[in-house]
Amino acid sequence: MNHPVQFVGAGPGAADLLTVRAARLLADAGLVLYPGTYLDPDVLAHCSPSADLVDTGNLDLDTIVARLVDGHRGGVAVVRLVSGDPSVYSAVSEQTRRLDAAGVPWQVTPGVPAYAAAAARVGRELTVPLVAQSVVLTRTRARSTQMPDTESLAAFAATRATLVLHLAITRIRELMAEIEGDYGPDCPVVVVYRASQPQEIVLRGTVSDIADAVESAGLRQAAVILVGRALAGRPDPEAGESYLYDASRDRSGRDR
């Protein structure tokens, strides 16, 4: 039987933050391709001892897809692990486009995203009534990946929504300078390196001083940046509370 290639979210990296489905797929797989740069090796303990494990850290996209296709055509259950959740910055679209062209079926299993693990680590909800009701997930312009013209950091900062920056840690000083006018120098910022993994580092600061902390810690990759007033240790006195649980809310089913 030729199984569909399974794209599986490995979550933020911790072996016990995989979904039950992800753990089952890994246990049943004969070939597992994984991102060694970002993954806690303990995640691979879910794999069968007989599985062929391939670190994709030094492989280009076409080589990765060729391994997926060969495994599928050989009748092997194939898992392509991706860090975090496959819906964000996973290159799943490029890989599945190539699989479609090769006539290879595929499926996707979601995972815990890194930003959610980071928020959990510091015990913060990213949406607080009257403070922030939106979360912007974005990255920065780089030589390798250009941002659409309509998705400038300045445009996102103008909303003052909770901001999540991926793949941006090496530019944190210039990025904080860019958003300071909208968020304010005292706006809380949290940086989490390798959230949930043994090497995890949590840095707390503000827009004005977080770059100093990041540079002192020497962080260069695998970190997520959270920015926004919702991250404050004590909610703003003007913050509201959820209408869903308000004691005055009509729970008869008529209230909308």
Disulfide bonds with the S-S distance in Angstrom:
none
